[in-house]
């Protein structure tokens, strides 16, 4: 009996919220959040792409490979 009354109260509350039009602001707020996150994602990708374009490419490949070989040669056992 308590379960049925709880369901009835929830239905009345949902109907009242629907009639007051309180679902629309929630939907609009989620749409705004989606647009904002999309804009942030796109701008972040553009910033990272520009950072990679401006990186210096004067890296000594032989020295990097030598350091990698030294690290691989370490035994931690």
RASUL-V801656 format. One record per residue. D_FIRST is the distance of its C-alpha to the first C-alpha in Angstrom with 1 decimal. Layout:
D_FIRST
D_FIRST
//
This chain:
0.0
3.8
5.4
5.3
6.4
8.7
10.1
10.7
12.5
14.4
15.5
16.7
18.6
20.1
21.3
22.8
24.5
25.8
27.1
28.8
30.5
29.6
29.4
33.1
34.4
32.5
34.0
37.4
37.3
36.6
39.5
41.7
40.9
41.7
45.0
45.9
45.3
47.4
50.2
50.2
50.3
53.2
55.1
54.7
56.0
59.0
59.8
59.7
61.9
64.4
64.4
65.2
67.9
69.6
69.6
73.0
74.1
77.0
75.5
77.9
76.4
78.8
77.7
74.0
74.6
76.6
73.9
71.3
73.7
74.1
70.4
70.0
72.8
71.0
69.8
67.1
67.1
//
